Amino acid sequence: MNQCTSVEVAGPQGARGTIDTSRWPLDGSRAEIEIILQDGRPVRVPLALLQRLGEHHYRLAVMPTAGHTDQQTPQPSRPPAAAVNPNAPHDDDGTTIAQHRAHS
């Protein structure tokens, strides 16, 4: 028996795409899934944003912007805590003096 490995997704303003469920299962095992939009762009969205309409059809209330694609992951404005020298002098907010100088 052949199992369907693709579902259709409809979003706001006529946006459409598909999910390859063999790579991005919708069983809750992943927090995010990837949708391939009609224009070929991949976007990742939280699984919780999908609403099942039928066996192979889902609705997405909010279509993500380009900032949510794999290629354009937002970068943090400060280095992660692991990158900070724990022996360096810190202010009350946990920021090192060197970090203050870098941002001033």
Biopython code that builds the backbone (N, CA, C, O; Angstrom):
import numpy as np
from Bio.PDB.StructureBuilder import StructureBuilder

atoms = [
    (1, "MET", "N", (0.839, -1.184, 0.000)),
    (1, "MET", "CA", (0.000, 0.000, 0.000)),
    (1, "MET", "C", (0.883, 1.247, 0.000)),
    (1, "MET", "O", (1.809, 1.343, 0.806)),
    (2, "ASN", "N", (0.615, 2.189, -0.879)),
    (2, "ASN", "CA", (1.385, 3.428, -0.953)),
    (2, "ASN", "C", (0.874, 4.415, 0.077)),
    (2, "ASN", "O", (-0.333, 4.616, 0.215)),
    (3, "GLN", "N", (1.797, 5.029, 0.800)),
    (3, "GLN", "CA", (1.439, 6.024, 1.799)),
    (3, "GLN", "C", (1.792, 7.401, 1.250)),
    (3, "GLN", "O", (2.889, 7.605, 0.731)),
    (4, "CYS", "N", (0.863, 8.340, 1.365)),
    (4, "CYS", "CA", (1.109, 9.703, 0.899)),
    (4, "CYS", "C", (2.172, 10.340, 1.785)),
    (4, "CYS", "O", (2.078, 10.278, 3.011)),
    (5, "THR", "N", (3.178, 10.950, 1.174)),
    (5, "THR", "CA", (4.238, 11.593, 1.951)),
    (5, "THR", "C", (4.253, 13.102, 1.763)),
    (5, "THR", "O", (5.248, 13.760, 2.066)),
    (6, "SER", "N", (3.155, 13.648, 1.264)),
    (6, "SER", "CA", (3.080, 15.085, 1.057)),
    (6, "SER", "C", (1.686, 15.567, 1.432)),
    (6, "SER", "O", (0.681, 14.939, 1.100)),
    (7, "VAL", "N", (1.650, 16.697, 2.134)),
    (7, "VAL", "CA", (0.366, 17.317, 2.449)),
    (7, "VAL", "C", (0.395, 18.757, 1.958)),
    (7, "VAL", "O", (1.454, 19.377, 1.856)),
    (8, "GLU", "N", (-0.776, 19.269, 1.661)),
    (8, "GLU", "CA", (-0.901, 20.651, 1.179)),
    (8, "GLU", "C", (-1.197, 21.579, 2.338)),
    (8, "GLU", "O", (-1.906, 21.229, 3.281)),
    (9, "VAL", "N", (-0.630, 22.783, 2.242)),
    (9, "VAL", "CA", (-0.832, 23.805, 3.265)),
    (9, "VAL", "C", (-1.327, 25.064, 2.584)),
    (9, "VAL", "O", (-0.762, 25.503, 1.582)),
    (10, "ALA", "N", (-2.383, 25.643, 3.131)),
    (10, "ALA", "CA", (-2.892, 26.920, 2.641)),
    (10, "ALA", "C", (-2.700, 27.950, 3.746)),
    (10, "ALA", "O", (-2.996, 27.694, 4.913)),
    (11, "GLY", "N", (-2.204, 29.106, 3.362)),
    (11, "GLY", "CA", (-1.977, 30.173, 4.327)),
    (11, "GLY", "C", (-2.775, 31.406, 3.962)),
    (11, "GLY", "O", (-3.583, 31.372, 3.034)),
    (12, "PRO", "N", (-2.561, 32.477, 4.671)),
    (12, "PRO", "CA", (-3.284, 33.724, 4.399)),
    (12, "PRO", "C", (-2.901, 34.315, 3.048)),
    (12, "PRO", "O", (-1.810, 34.069, 2.533)),
    (13, "GLN", "N", (-3.799, 35.085, 2.494)),
    (13, "GLN", "CA", (-3.593, 35.814, 1.240)),
    (13, "GLN", "C", (-3.228, 34.884, 0.086)),
    (13, "GLN", "O", (-2.466, 35.268, -0.801)),
    (14, "GLY", "N", (-3.766, 33.667, 0.092)),
    (14, "GLY", "CA", (-3.555, 32.746, -1.017)),
    (14, "GLY", "C", (-2.228, 32.015, -1.027)),
    (14, "GLY", "O", (-1.935, 31.296, -1.982)),
    (15, "ALA", "N", (-1.420, 32.178, 0.003)),
    (15, "ALA", "CA", (-0.132, 31.481, 0.060)),
    (15, "ALA", "C", (-0.380, 29.974, 0.136)),
    (15, "ALA", "O", (-1.275, 29.518, 0.846)),
    (16, "ARG", "N", (0.424, 29.211, -0.603)),
    (16, "ARG", "CA", (0.275, 27.761, -0.625)),
    (16, "ARG", "C", (1.639, 27.094, -0.601)),
    (16, "ARG", "O", (2.639, 27.669, -1.030)),
    (17, "GLY", "N", (1.658, 25.871, -0.091)),
    (17, "GLY", "CA", (2.888, 25.111, -0.060)),
    (17, "GLY", "C", (2.603, 23.658, 0.245)),
    (17, "GLY", "O", (1.451, 23.238, 0.345)),
    (18, "THR", "N", (3.675, 22.897, 0.390)),
    (18, "THR", "CA", (3.562, 21.478, 0.714)),
    (18, "THR", "C", (4.551, 21.115, 1.810)),
    (18, "THR", "O", (5.568, 21.781, 2.003)),
    (19, "ILE", "N", (4.226, 20.040, 2.523)),
    (19, "ILE", "CA", (5.112, 19.488, 3.548)),
    (19, "ILE", "C", (5.414, 18.056, 3.143)),
    (19, "ILE", "O", (4.500, 17.274, 2.880)),
    (20, "ASP", "N", (6.692, 17.711, 3.093)),
    (20, "ASP", "CA", (7.117, 16.335, 2.845)),
    (20, "ASP", "C", (7.114, 15.637, 4.200)),
    (20, "ASP", "O", (8.049, 15.795, 4.986)),
    (21, "THR", "N", (6.069, 14.868, 4.472)),
    (21, "THR", "CA", (5.919, 14.255, 5.795)),
    (21, "THR", "C", (6.892, 13.100, 6.038)),
    (21, "THR", "O", (7.014, 12.632, 7.170)),
    (22, "SER", "N", (7.579, 12.638, 5.005)),
    (22, "SER", "CA", (8.606, 11.626, 5.245)),
    (22, "SER", "C", (9.836, 12.264, 5.895)),
    (22, "SER", "O", (10.573, 11.596, 6.620)),
    (23, "ARG", "N", (10.055, 13.546, 5.638)),
    (23, "ARG", "CA", (11.169, 14.289, 6.250)),
    (23, "ARG", "C", (10.719, 15.085, 7.464)),
    (23, "ARG", "O", (11.480, 15.252, 8.416)),
    (24, "TRP", "N", (9.495, 15.573, 7.436)),
    (24, "TRP", "CA", (8.961, 16.445, 8.477)),
    (24, "TRP", "C", (7.634, 15.864, 8.977)),
    (24, "TRP", "O", (6.568, 16.359, 8.612)),
    (25, "PRO", "N", (7.693, 14.817, 9.811)),
    (25, "PRO", "CA", (6.463, 14.176, 10.285)),
    (25, "PRO", "C", (5.602, 15.133, 11.107)),
    (25, "PRO", "O", (6.106, 16.008, 11.811)),
    (26, "LEU", "N", (4.302, 14.940, 10.998)),
    (26, "LEU", "CA", (3.351, 15.803, 11.695)),
    (26, "LEU", "C", (2.802, 15.120, 12.956)),
    (26, "LEU", "O", (1.721, 15.463, 13.433)),
    (27, "ASP", "N", (3.548, 14.163, 13.482)),
    (27, "ASP", "CA", (3.096, 13.373, 14.623)),
    (27, "ASP", "C", (3.486, 13.979, 15.969)),
    (27, "ASP", "O", (3.272, 13.356, 17.010)),
    (28, "GLY", "N", (4.053, 15.176, 15.963)),
    (28, "GLY", "CA", (4.470, 15.827, 17.201)),
    (28, "GLY", "C", (5.891, 15.513, 17.619)),
    (28, "GLY", "O", (6.345, 15.976, 18.665)),
    (29, "SER", "N", (6.609, 14.724, 16.808)),
    (29, "SER", "CA", (7.989, 14.384, 17.154)),
    (29, "SER", "C", (8.960, 15.533, 16.891)),
    (29, "SER", "O", (10.104, 15.491, 17.344)),
    (30, "ARG", "N", (8.520, 16.548, 16.171)),
    (30, "ARG", "CA", (9.336, 17.743, 15.908)),
    (30, "ARG", "C", (8.542, 18.981, 16.294)),
    (30, "ARG", "O", (7.329, 19.038, 16.091)),
    (31, "ALA", "N", (9.220, 19.960, 16.844)),
    (31, "ALA", "CA", (8.565, 21.211, 17.220)),
    (31, "ALA", "C", (8.317, 22.090, 16.000)),
    (31, "ALA", "O", (7.356, 22.859, 15.968)),
    (32, "GLU", "N", (9.190, 21.975, 14.992)),
    (32, "GLU", "CA", (9.066, 22.751, 13.751)),
    (32, "GLU", "C", (8.970, 21.807, 12.567)),
    (32, "GLU", "O", (9.458, 20.678, 12.601)),
    (33, "ILE", "N", (8.327, 22.303, 11.521)),
    (33, "ILE", "CA", (8.275, 21.569, 10.260)),
    (33, "ILE", "C", (8.636, 22.537, 9.134)),
    (33, "ILE", "O", (8.568, 23.755, 9.295)),
    (34, "GLU", "N", (9.019, 21.968, 7.996)),
    (34, "GLU", "CA", (9.396, 22.792, 6.848)),
    (34, "GLU", "C", (8.300, 22.732, 5.797)),
    (34, "GLU", "O", (7.820, 21.656, 5.438)),
    (35, "ILE", "N", (7.916, 23.897, 5.313)),
    (35, "ILE", "CA", (6.945, 24.019, 4.223)),
    (35, "ILE", "C", (7.701, 24.531, 3.006)),
    (35, "ILE", "O", (8.464, 25.492, 3.105)),
    (36, "ILE", "N", (7.494, 23.895, 1.862)),
    (36, "ILE", "CA", (8.053, 24.391, 0.603)),
    (36, "ILE", "C", (6.954, 25.197, -0.074)),
    (36, "ILE", "O", (5.938, 24.647, -0.500)),
    (37, "LEU", "N", (7.164, 26.497, -0.168)),
    (37, "LEU", "CA", (6.170, 27.376, -0.792)),
    (37, "LEU", "C", (6.129, 27.147, -2.301)),
    (37, "LEU", "O", (7.046, 26.564, -2.878)),
    (38, "GLN", "N", (5.057, 27.613, -2.926)),
    (38, "GLN", "CA", (4.900, 27.434, -4.374)),
    (38, "GLN", "C", (6.067, 27.988, -5.163)),
    (38, "GLN", "O", (6.411, 27.452, -6.216)),
    (39, "ASP", "N", (6.685, 29.058, -4.669)),
    (39, "ASP", "CA", (7.813, 29.650, -5.394)),
    (39, "ASP", "C", (9.133, 28.923, -5.122)),
    (39, "ASP", "O", (10.181, 29.332, -5.619)),
    (40, "GLY", "N", (9.080, 27.829, -4.320)),
    (40, "GLY", "CA", (10.266, 27.030, -4.061)),
    (40, "GLY", "C", (11.008, 27.363, -2.780)),
    (40, "GLY", "O", (11.919, 26.633, -2.390)),
    (41, "ARG", "N", (10.637, 28.448, -2.119)),
    (41, "ARG", "CA", (11.312, 28.831, -0.878)),
    (41, "ARG", "C", (10.902, 27.915, 0.267)),
    (41, "ARG", "O", (9.714, 27.653, 0.456)),
    (42, "PRO", "N", (11.878, 27.423, 1.036)),
    (42, "PRO", "CA", (11.528, 26.658, 2.234)),
    (42, "PRO", "C", (11.357, 27.592, 3.425)),
    (42, "PRO", "O", (12.143, 28.520, 3.613)),
    (43, "VAL", "N", (10.336, 27.344, 4.220)),
    (43, "VAL", "CA", (10.140, 28.095, 5.463)),
    (43, "VAL", "C", (9.853, 27.097, 6.569)),
    (43, "VAL", "O", (9.183, 26.087, 6.355)),
    (44, "ARG", "N", (10.365, 27.389, 7.745)),
    (44, "ARG", "CA", (10.090, 26.537, 8.900)),
    (44, "ARG", "C", (9.124, 27.255, 9.827)),
    (44, "ARG", "O", (9.249, 28.451, 10.091)),
    (45, "VAL", "N", (8.164, 26.490, 10.308)),
    (45, "VAL", "CA", (7.148, 27.044, 11.193)),
    (45, "VAL", "C", (6.933, 26.095, 12.368)),
    (45, "VAL", "O", (7.170, 24.894, 12.246)),
    (46, "PRO", "N", (6.489, 26.623, 13.494)),
    (46, "PRO", "CA", (6.140, 25.744, 14.609)),
    (46, "PRO", "C", (4.971, 24.839, 14.215)),
    (46, "PRO", "O", (4.001, 25.296, 13.612)),
    (47, "LEU", "N", (5.069, 23.583, 14.552)),
    (47, "LEU", "CA", (4.013, 22.626, 14.244)),
    (47, "LEU", "C", (2.679, 23.067, 14.829)),
    (47, "LEU", "O", (1.628, 22.806, 14.244)),
    (48, "ALA", "N", (2.714, 23.729, 15.971)),
    (48, "ALA", "CA", (1.500, 24.166, 16.650)),
    (48, "ALA", "C", (0.680, 25.164, 15.830)),
    (48, "ALA", "O", (-0.502, 25.353, 16.115)),
    (49, "LEU", "N", (1.279, 25.810, 14.815)),
    (49, "LEU", "CA", (0.542, 26.775, 13.997)),
    (49, "LEU", "C", (-0.307, 26.122, 12.914)),
    (49, "LEU", "O", (-1.122, 26.790, 12.278)),
    (50, "LEU", "N", (-0.120, 24.820, 12.700)),
    (50, "LEU", "CA", (-0.888, 24.124, 11.666)),
    (50, "LEU", "C", (-2.220, 23.635, 12.218)),
    (50, "LEU", "O", (-2.299, 23.115, 13.331)),
    (51, "GLN", "N", (-3.256, 23.812, 11.421)),
    (51, "GLN", "CA", (-4.583, 23.301, 11.775)),
    (51, "GLN", "C", (-4.993, 22.300, 10.705)),
    (51, "GLN", "O", (-5.038, 22.631, 9.520)),
    (52, "ARG", "N", (-5.289, 21.088, 11.122)),
    (52, "ARG", "CA", (-5.671, 20.035, 10.177)),
    (52, "ARG", "C", (-7.071, 20.293, 9.644)),
    (52, "ARG", "O", (-8.008, 20.507, 10.413)),
    (53, "LEU", "N", (-7.212, 20.272, 8.301)),
    (53, "LEU", "CA", (-8.511, 20.461, 7.663)),
    (53, "LEU", "C", (-9.058, 19.151, 7.111)),
    (53, "LEU", "O", (-10.272, 18.974, 7.016)),
    (54, "GLY", "N", (-8.188, 18.256, 6.757)),
    (54, "GLY", "CA", (-8.567, 16.969, 6.185)),
    (54, "GLY", "C", (-7.364, 16.066, 6.224)),
    (54, "GLY", "O", (-6.339, 16.406, 6.815)),
    (55, "GLU", "N", (-7.484, 14.896, 5.585)),
    (55, "GLU", "CA", (-6.399, 13.923, 5.658)),
    (55, "GLU", "C", (-5.080, 14.450, 5.102)),
    (55, "GLU", "O", (-4.022, 14.144, 5.651)),
    (56, "HIS", "N", (-5.118, 15.231, 4.033)),
    (56, "HIS", "CA", (-3.886, 15.728, 3.401)),
    (56, "HIS", "C", (-3.892, 17.248, 3.226)),
    (56, "HIS", "O", (-3.201, 17.783, 2.359)),
    (57, "HIS", "N", (-4.678, 17.937, 4.056)),
    (57, "HIS", "CA", (-4.797, 19.392, 3.936)),
    (57, "HIS", "C", (-4.698, 20.050, 5.304)),
    (57, "HIS", "O", (-5.333, 19.632, 6.272)),
    (58, "TYR", "N", (-3.872, 21.103, 5.348)),
    (58, "TYR", "CA", (-3.685, 21.865, 6.574)),
    (58, "TYR", "C", (-3.817, 23.350, 6.271)),
    (58, "TYR", "O", (-3.656, 23.790, 5.133)),
    (59, "ARG", "N", (-4.113, 24.108, 7.318)),
    (59, "ARG", "CA", (-4.190, 25.564, 7.202)),
    (59, "ARG", "C", (-3.175, 26.153, 8.161)),
    (59, "ARG", "O", (-2.995, 25.668, 9.278)),
    (60, "LEU", "N", (-2.519, 27.200, 7.710)),
    (60, "LEU", "CA", (-1.560, 27.942, 8.523)),
    (60, "LEU", "C", (-2.121, 29.340, 8.698)),
    (60, "LEU", "O", (-2.276, 30.072, 7.721)),
    (61, "ALA", "N", (-2.427, 29.720, 9.930)),
    (61, "ALA", "CA", (-3.055, 31.016, 10.186)),
    (61, "ALA", "C", (-2.152, 32.179, 9.816)),
    (61, "ALA", "O", (-2.629, 33.206, 9.332)),
    (62, "VAL", "N", (-0.853, 32.030, 10.039)),
    (62, "VAL", "CA", (0.106, 33.098, 9.763)),
    (62, "VAL", "C", (1.237, 32.515, 8.932)),
    (62, "VAL", "O", (1.886, 31.558, 9.353)),
    (63, "MET", "N", (1.476, 33.074, 7.769)),
    (63, "MET", "CA", (2.588, 32.620, 6.934)),
    (63, "MET", "C", (3.842, 33.361, 7.381)),
    (63, "MET", "O", (3.828, 34.588, 7.474)),
    (64, "PRO", "N", (4.920, 32.643, 7.659)),
    (64, "PRO", "CA", (6.140, 33.300, 8.125)),
    (64, "PRO", "C", (6.747, 34.191, 7.055)),
    (64, "PRO", "O", (6.516, 34.010, 5.860)),
    (65, "THR", "N", (7.521, 35.151, 7.513)),
    (65, "THR", "CA", (8.217, 36.045, 6.595)),
    (65, "THR", "C", (9.552, 35.432, 6.210)),
    (65, "THR", "O", (9.928, 34.379, 6.726)),
    (66, "ALA", "N", (10.255, 36.075, 5.323)),
    (66, "ALA", "CA", (11.563, 35.571, 4.878)),
    (66, "ALA", "C", (12.536, 35.433, 6.035)),
    (66, "ALA", "O", (13.467, 34.631, 5.958)),
    (67, "GLY", "N", (12.349, 36.185, 7.094)),
    (67, "GLY", "CA", (13.238, 36.109, 8.244)),
    (67, "GLY", "C", (13.179, 34.781, 8.974)),
    (67, "GLY", "O", (14.028, 34.510, 9.823)),
    (68, "HIS", "N", (12.200, 33.952, 8.666)),
    (68, "HIS", "CA", (12.064, 32.668, 9.330)),
    (68, "HIS", "C", (12.546, 31.509, 8.478)),
    (68, "HIS", "O", (12.313, 30.355, 8.837)),
    (69, "THR", "N", (13.201, 31.773, 7.378)),
    (69, "THR", "CA", (13.702, 30.686, 6.542)),
    (69, "THR", "C", (15.027, 30.196, 7.066)),
    (69, "THR", "O", (15.684, 30.887, 7.845)),
    (70, "ASP", "N", (15.430, 29.009, 6.649)),
    (70, "ASP", "CA", (16.716, 28.440, 7.081)),
    (70, "ASP", "C", (17.875, 29.350, 6.718)),
    (70, "ASP", "O", (18.814, 29.493, 7.501)),
    (71, "GLN", "N", (17.826, 29.965, 5.550)),
    (71, "GLN", "CA", (18.949, 30.737, 5.057)),
    (71, "GLN", "C", (19.104, 32.062, 5.791)),
    (71, "GLN", "O", (20.165, 32.679, 5.714)),
    (72, "GLN", "N", (18.087, 32.509, 6.492)),
    (72, "GLN", "CA", (18.145, 33.815, 7.130)),
    (72, "GLN", "C", (17.802, 33.716, 8.610)),
    (72, "GLN", "O", (16.902, 34.411, 9.080)),
    (73, "THR", "N", (18.487, 32.884, 9.332)),
    (73, "THR", "CA", (18.257, 32.737, 10.758)),
    (73, "THR", "C", (18.737, 33.991, 11.475)),
    (73, "THR", "O", (19.885, 34.398, 11.302)),
    (74, "PRO", "N", (17.869, 34.612, 12.284)),
    (74, "PRO", "CA", (18.296, 35.817, 13.004)),
    (74, "PRO", "C", (19.480, 35.514, 13.914)),
    (74, "PRO", "O", (19.540, 34.450, 14.530)),
    (75, "GLN", "N", (20.407, 36.440, 13.996)),
    (75, "GLN", "CA", (21.584, 36.281, 14.839)),
    (75, "GLN", "C", (21.393, 37.056, 16.133)),
    (75, "GLN", "O", (20.842, 38.157, 16.115)),
    (76, "PRO", "N", (21.839, 36.500, 17.258)),
    (76, "PRO", "CA", (21.701, 37.227, 18.523)),
    (76, "PRO", "C", (22.579, 38.468, 18.526)),
    (76, "PRO", "O", (23.632, 38.505, 17.890)),
    (77, "SER", "N", (22.121, 39.495, 19.259)),
    (77, "SER", "CA", (22.886, 40.742, 19.310)),
    (77, "SER", "C", (24.051, 40.647, 20.286)),
    (77, "SER", "O", (25.000, 41.424, 20.184)),
    (78, "ARG", "N", (23.997, 39.707, 21.232)),
    (78, "ARG", "CA", (25.071, 39.506, 22.194)),
    (78, "ARG", "C", (25.567, 38.076, 22.085)),
    (78, "ARG", "O", (24.797, 37.190, 21.713)),
    (79, "PRO", "N", (26.815, 37.827, 22.394)),
    (79, "PRO", "CA", (27.310, 36.454, 22.346)),
    (79, "PRO", "C", (26.608, 35.609, 23.397)),
    (79, "PRO", "O", (26.194, 36.136, 24.429)),
    (80, "PRO", "N", (26.465, 34.298, 23.157)),
    (80, "PRO", "CA", (25.848, 33.441, 24.166)),
    (80, "PRO", "C", (26.685, 33.423, 25.435)),
    (80, "PRO", "O", (27.879, 33.723, 25.410)),
    (81, "ALA", "N", (26.056, 33.071, 26.529)),
    (81, "ALA", "CA", (26.733, 33.092, 27.830)),
    (81, "ALA", "C", (27.995, 32.238, 27.829)),
    (81, "ALA", "O", (28.967, 32.577, 28.505)),
    (82, "ALA", "N", (27.997, 31.137, 27.080)),
    (82, "ALA", "CA", (29.158, 30.258, 27.036)),
    (82, "ALA", "C", (30.371, 30.947, 26.422)),
    (82, "ALA", "O", (31.507, 30.547, 26.680)),
    (83, "ALA", "N", (30.140, 31.980, 25.613)),
    (83, "ALA", "CA", (31.239, 32.678, 24.953)),
    (83, "ALA", "C", (31.856, 33.748, 25.853)),
    (83, "ALA", "O", (32.903, 34.302, 25.519)),
    (84, "VAL", "N", (31.230, 34.039, 26.973)),
    (84, "VAL", "CA", (31.714, 35.065, 27.884)),
    (84, "VAL", "C", (32.691, 34.428, 28.869)),
    (84, "VAL", "O", (32.429, 33.353, 29.409)),
    (85, "ASN", "N", (33.811, 35.096, 29.096)),
    (85, "ASN", "CA", (34.800, 34.611, 30.057)),
    (85, "ASN", "C", (34.208, 34.713, 31.455)),
    (85, "ASN", "O", (33.919, 35.819, 31.912)),
    (86, "PRO", "N", (34.017, 33.583, 32.153)),
    (86, "PRO", "CA", (33.390, 33.637, 33.483)),
    (86, "PRO", "C", (34.250, 34.334, 34.522)),
    (86, "PRO", "O", (33.745, 34.728, 35.573)),
    (87, "ASN", "N", (35.548, 34.496, 34.249)),
    (87, "ASN", "CA", (36.441, 35.150, 35.200)),
    (87, "ASN", "C", (36.536, 36.650, 34.979)),
    (87, "ASN", "O", (37.153, 37.354, 35.779)),
    (88, "ALA", "N", (35.934, 37.150, 33.908)),
    (88, "ALA", "CA", (35.970, 38.583, 33.618)),
    (88, "ALA", "C", (35.029, 39.315, 34.574)),
    (88, "ALA", "O", (34.005, 38.765, 34.979)),
    (89, "PRO", "N", (35.380, 40.575, 34.942)),
    (89, "PRO", "CA", (34.496, 41.346, 35.827)),
    (89, "PRO", "C", (33.134, 41.579, 35.152)),
    (89, "PRO", "O", (33.079, 41.895, 33.963)),
    (90, "HIS", "N", (32.050, 41.424, 35.901)),
    (90, "HIS", "CA", (30.692, 41.569, 35.376)),
    (90, "HIS", "C", (29.958, 42.687, 36.101)),
    (90, "HIS", "O", (30.226, 42.974, 37.268)),
    (91, "ASP", "N", (29.010, 43.322, 35.376)),
    (91, "ASP", "CA", (28.091, 44.260, 35.999)),
    (91, "ASP", "C", (26.953, 43.468, 36.634)),
    (91, "ASP", "O", (26.919, 42.241, 36.552)),
    (92, "ASP", "N", (26.021, 44.179, 37.270)),
    (92, "ASP", "CA", (24.882, 43.525, 37.906)),
    (92, "ASP", "C", (24.018, 42.760, 36.910)),
    (92, "ASP", "O", (23.386, 41.769, 37.276)),
    (93, "ASP", "N", (23.982, 43.207, 35.654)),
    (93, "ASP", "CA", (23.147, 42.530, 34.659)),
    (93, "ASP", "C", (23.860, 41.350, 34.014)),
    (93, "ASP", "O", (23.302, 40.724, 33.112)),
    (94, "GLY", "N", (25.072, 41.027, 34.446)),
    (94, "GLY", "CA", (25.799, 39.892, 33.909)),
    (94, "GLY", "C", (26.656, 40.222, 32.699)),
    (94, "GLY", "O", (27.323, 39.344, 32.151)),
    (95, "THR", "N", (26.644, 41.475, 32.280)),
    (95, "THR", "CA", (27.426, 41.902, 31.128)),
    (95, "THR", "C", (28.844, 42.232, 31.554)),
    (95, "THR", "O", (29.043, 42.901, 32.568)),
    (96, "THR", "N", (29.824, 41.778, 30.804)),
    (96, "THR", "CA", (31.215, 42.077, 31.145)),
    (96, "THR", "C", (31.545, 43.504, 30.734)),
    (96, "THR", "O", (30.871, 44.103, 29.895)),
    (97, "ILE", "N", (32.577, 44.021, 31.334)),
    (97, "ILE", "CA", (33.030, 45.368, 30.992)),
    (97, "ILE", "C", (33.441, 45.428, 29.527)),
    (97, "ILE", "O", (33.181, 46.422, 28.849)),
    (98, "ALA", "N", (34.084, 44.363, 29.033)),
    (98, "ALA", "CA", (34.488, 44.322, 27.618)),
    (98, "ALA", "C", (33.264, 44.383, 26.703)),
    (98, "ALA", "O", (33.316, 45.015, 25.648)),
    (99, "GLN", "N", (32.160, 43.732, 27.097)),
    (99, "GLN", "CA", (30.941, 43.781, 26.280)),
    (99, "GLN", "C", (30.372, 45.200, 26.265)),
    (99, "GLN", "O", (29.901, 45.662, 25.226)),
    (100, "HIS", "N", (30.411, 45.898, 27.407)),
    (100, "HIS", "CA", (29.929, 47.278, 27.454)),
    (100, "HIS", "C", (30.749, 48.148, 26.494)),
    (100, "HIS", "O", (30.194, 48.958, 25.751)),
    (101, "ARG", "N", (32.069, 47.973, 26.517)),
    (101, "ARG", "CA", (32.928, 48.775, 25.646)),
    (101, "ARG", "C", (32.642, 48.475, 24.180)),
    (101, "ARG", "O", (32.669, 49.384, 23.350)),
    (102, "ALA", "N", (32.369, 47.218, 23.847)),
    (102, "ALA", "CA", (32.101, 46.833, 22.463)),
    (102, "ALA", "C", (30.806, 47.418, 21.935)),
    (102, "ALA", "O", (30.682, 47.655, 20.734)),
    (103, "HIS", "N", (29.825, 47.659, 22.822)),
    (103, "HIS", "CA", (28.529, 48.177, 22.404)),
    (103, "HIS", "C", (28.402, 49.683, 22.574)),
    (103, "HIS", "O", (27.338, 50.238, 22.299)),
    (104, "SER", "N", (29.482, 50.375, 23.030)),
    (104, "SER", "CA", (29.378, 51.835, 23.224)),
    (104, "SER", "C", (30.114, 52.580, 22.161)),
    (104, "SER", "O", (30.131, 53.811, 22.168)),
]
sb = StructureBuilder()
sb.init_structure("model")
sb.init_model(0)
sb.init_chain("A")
sb.init_seg("    ")
for serial, (resi, resn, name, xyz) in enumerate(atoms, 1):
    if name == "N":
        sb.init_residue(resn, " ", resi, " ")
    sb.init_atom(name, np.array(xyz, "f"), 0.0, 1.0, " ", f" {name:<3s}", serial, name[0])
structure = sb.get_structure()
